[in-house]
Amino acid sequence: MKTNLSVNINKVAVIRNARGENLPNLVQVAIDCEKFGAEGITVHPRPDQRHIRYNDVPALKQVVQTEFNVEGNPIPKFMELVLQNRPHQCTLVPDKPNALTSSAGWDTVQNEAFLTDITKQLQAAGIRVSIFVNADEAMVKGAKKVGADRIEFYTGDFARAFHTEKRTEIMAKHTACSRLAHEIGLEINAGHDLDLKNLRYYKENMPYLHEVSIGHALISDALYFGLQNTIQMYLRELNV
């Protein structure tokens, strides 16, 4: 099946914020990413607003024509932001406020009541809910139980093992969890540390992969190859 590419533009905001001005223009970058072939735009506003700021979200909502995905920990301020702006998708991520990056998925069993309530609030506003999980069958089943529409597999473990002997073992867990998710009616996203070296292998072993969200590696590659060319390179790896 075709897999969509959602470009996470957090790192563009990091560059912009370094000078306290509007260069690069985040809204224009989002427009250009779509023009260059991206099938979605992802942002992850954090409480300290060190990259994407809360006021970026309404500005982006006005211009994104593909899928607008807002991800983050559903603290009250985040929920207020998402419910006011109603992106196409909200990806729930269990980040601590001071986390540098997302490094693990939800325990959907232990947090069942909380995630069920959050999911209902978002879906009542017409927002698709994706829950960030590790490749663990119990967590996949838990995501289904709380009512999620999709899951997003944390792929950091896969990326770290890609050049080691553990690659096959870890990939097998992701493949098995992908099949399980499909069987129980969950759509499948993936993200974290996917890049031009490992993306094709991951896609080839994930038969029901609907979407990947890629930011850090893609923006880094764009410094060498240019944004338009880089987006096309990632799309080719996804859909050979």
Legacy VTK file of the C-alpha trace (Angstrom):
# vtk DataFile Version 3.0
C-alpha trace
ASCII
DATASET POLYDATA
POINTS 240 float
0.000 0.000 0.000
1.030 3.604 -0.481
2.618 5.257 2.546
2.210 9.003 3.061
5.023 11.299 4.142
4.270 13.894 6.804
7.106 16.389 7.275
7.762 17.463 10.848
8.881 21.113 10.682
9.980 21.511 14.319
13.633 21.898 13.348
12.750 24.700 10.955
11.257 26.509 13.923
14.480 25.951 15.900
16.424 27.859 13.231
13.827 30.619 13.137
13.792 31.006 16.918
17.585 31.308 17.091
17.386 34.895 15.825
14.023 35.845 17.269
12.789 36.862 13.834
10.746 35.159 11.119
13.488 33.646 8.984
12.894 31.021 7.813
9.180 31.695 7.567
7.572 28.595 9.061
4.250 29.050 7.295
5.942 29.402 3.912
8.054 26.315 4.579
4.891 24.316 5.289
3.312 25.564 2.052
6.473 24.678 0.131
6.737 21.205 1.682
3.265 20.432 0.361
4.113 21.933 -3.018
7.213 19.715 -3.143
5.162 16.561 -2.503
4.686 16.176 1.256
1.326 14.604 2.092
1.143 16.075 5.574
2.670 18.569 7.980
3.492 17.616 11.575
4.301 19.878 14.511
5.053 19.041 18.132
4.593 22.091 20.382
6.196 21.657 23.804
5.455 23.608 26.972
8.740 25.578 26.748
7.994 26.418 23.070
11.647 25.939 22.189
10.753 25.184 18.577
7.092 25.184 17.504
5.228 27.867 19.423
1.603 27.602 20.394
0.741 30.560 18.149
2.251 28.724 15.157
-0.579 26.194 15.220
-3.480 28.485 14.204
-1.287 30.096 11.530
-0.442 26.689 10.073
-4.030 25.460 10.314
-5.017 28.263 7.920
-2.614 27.185 5.178
-2.039 23.408 5.399
-3.986 21.763 2.597
-2.985 18.138 3.145
-3.049 16.532 6.611
-2.237 18.690 9.619
-0.942 16.558 12.501
-0.322 18.090 15.929
1.470 15.834 18.379
2.291 16.165 22.042
1.529 15.293 25.633
-2.171 16.049 26.279
-1.681 18.424 29.205
-4.526 20.951 29.635
-2.795 23.720 27.669
-2.068 21.358 24.776
-5.627 20.070 24.735
-6.983 23.598 24.656
-4.732 24.407 21.694
-5.749 21.313 19.750
-9.472 21.585 20.433
-9.491 25.242 19.401
-7.668 24.573 16.121
-8.959 21.116 15.211
-6.161 19.602 13.127
-6.923 16.542 11.048
-4.981 14.356 13.460
-3.680 14.582 17.008
-0.892 12.203 17.986
-0.695 11.630 21.737
2.901 11.358 22.973
3.894 10.762 26.636
6.737 13.284 26.742
7.853 14.837 29.980
7.989 18.672 29.818
11.808 18.760 29.693
12.268 15.885 27.221
14.580 16.645 24.309
12.731 14.257 22.037
10.170 11.455 22.122
11.896 8.316 23.356
9.105 5.868 24.257
5.449 5.175 23.680
2.473 5.117 26.017
1.691 2.332 28.430
-1.837 2.095 27.091
-2.837 -0.448 29.742
-1.758 1.531 32.791
-3.100 4.788 31.302
-6.327 3.324 29.928
-8.764 5.616 31.756
-6.795 8.779 30.988
-6.292 7.970 27.312
-9.922 6.946 26.887
-11.088 10.321 28.195
-8.628 12.278 26.030
-9.496 10.248 22.950
-13.215 10.875 23.404
-12.671 14.623 23.751
-10.639 14.802 20.545
-12.931 12.587 18.502
-15.958 14.589 19.634
-14.289 17.587 17.979
-13.820 15.643 14.746
-10.093 14.999 15.270
-8.506 11.659 14.380
-6.551 10.221 17.308
-3.218 8.441 16.961
-1.428 7.060 20.016
2.364 6.772 20.113
3.321 3.239 21.203
6.260 0.883 21.312
6.098 -2.252 19.166
4.455 -4.300 21.918
1.302 -6.300 21.246
-0.186 -5.479 24.656
0.228 -1.755 23.960
-1.379 -2.140 20.526
-4.388 -3.909 22.036
-4.541 -1.238 24.723
-4.658 1.502 22.101
-7.617 -0.208 20.466
-9.356 -0.505 23.832
-9.109 3.225 24.570
-10.737 3.975 21.219
-7.816 5.285 19.129
-8.160 5.504 15.359
-4.473 4.915 14.712
-1.229 4.099 16.420
2.188 5.507 15.657
5.014 3.070 16.259
8.085 4.493 17.969
10.899 3.539 15.593
13.897 4.750 17.603
14.676 1.186 18.699
14.640 0.034 15.082
16.865 2.907 13.945
19.449 2.245 16.655
19.598 -1.439 15.718
19.547 -0.962 11.960
23.284 -1.516 11.473
23.532 -4.309 14.062
22.591 -7.974 14.329
19.478 -7.049 16.330
17.852 -5.396 13.308
15.975 -8.536 12.240
14.697 -9.257 15.739
13.392 -5.745 16.326
11.928 -5.453 12.854
10.059 -8.714 13.422
8.357 -7.181 16.476
7.254 -4.171 14.459
5.964 -6.382 11.646
3.997 -8.601 14.032
2.499 -5.587 15.791
1.609 -4.051 12.442
-0.303 -7.162 11.431
-2.077 -7.261 14.786
-3.060 -3.589 14.551
-4.471 -4.134 11.076
-6.439 -7.174 12.226
-8.116 -5.273 15.070
-8.936 -2.225 12.972
-6.192 0.270 13.781
-4.451 2.265 11.058
-0.674 2.476 11.355
1.765 5.385 11.430
5.443 5.356 12.372
8.132 7.816 13.289
11.376 8.691 15.071
14.868 8.469 13.572
13.680 7.151 10.221
16.010 8.377 7.470
17.181 7.747 3.916
19.275 4.762 5.015
16.650 2.781 6.916
13.299 3.968 5.582
12.947 1.600 2.624
13.785 -1.454 4.723
11.235 -0.433 7.350
8.513 0.189 4.794
9.159 -3.107 3.021
8.594 -4.979 6.275
5.471 -3.054 7.360
2.667 -4.170 5.026
-0.007 -1.841 6.431
1.995 1.334 7.006
-0.237 4.309 6.283
2.026 7.244 7.192
5.475 8.180 8.458
6.325 11.425 10.215
9.927 12.531 9.673
11.568 15.745 10.765
15.105 15.803 12.127
16.723 13.625 9.454
14.745 15.152 6.593
15.555 18.747 7.534
19.204 17.788 8.060
19.335 16.174 4.612
17.734 19.282 3.124
20.829 21.287 4.130
22.768 19.242 1.555
20.185 18.283 -1.057
17.645 21.121 -0.851
14.134 20.805 0.521
12.352 19.931 -2.703
14.857 17.290 -3.717
14.968 15.813 -0.207
11.211 15.393 0.018
11.239 13.620 -3.345
14.071 11.355 -2.157
12.064 10.310 0.898
8.961 9.703 -1.187
10.950 7.448 -3.494
12.198 5.397 -0.541
8.635 4.993 0.705
6.983 4.100 -2.558
9.496 2.430 -4.828
LINES 1 241
240 0 1 2 3 4 5 6 7 8 9 10 11 12 13 14 15 16 17 18 19 20 21 22 23 24 25 26 27 28 29 30 31 32 33 34 35 36 37 38 39 40 41 42 43 44 45 46 47 48 49 50 51 52 53 54 55 56 57 58 59 60 61 62 63 64 65 66 67 68 69 70 71 72 73 74 75 76 77 78 79 80 81 82 83 84 85 86 87 88 89 90 91 92 93 94 95 96 97 98 99 100 101 102 103 104 105 106 107 108 109 110 111 112 113 114 115 116 117 118 119 120 121 122 123 124 125 126 127 128 129 130 131 132 133 134 135 136 137 138 139 140 141 142 143 144 145 146 147 148 149 150 151 152 153 154 155 156 157 158 159 160 161 162 163 164 165 166 167 168 169 170 171 172 173 174 175 176 177 178 179 180 181 182 183 184 185 186 187 188 189 190 191 192 193 194 195 196 197 198 199 200 201 202 203 204 205 206 207 208 209 210 211 212 213 214 215 216 217 218 219 220 221 222 223 224 225 226 227 228 229 230 231 232 233 234 235 236 237 238 239
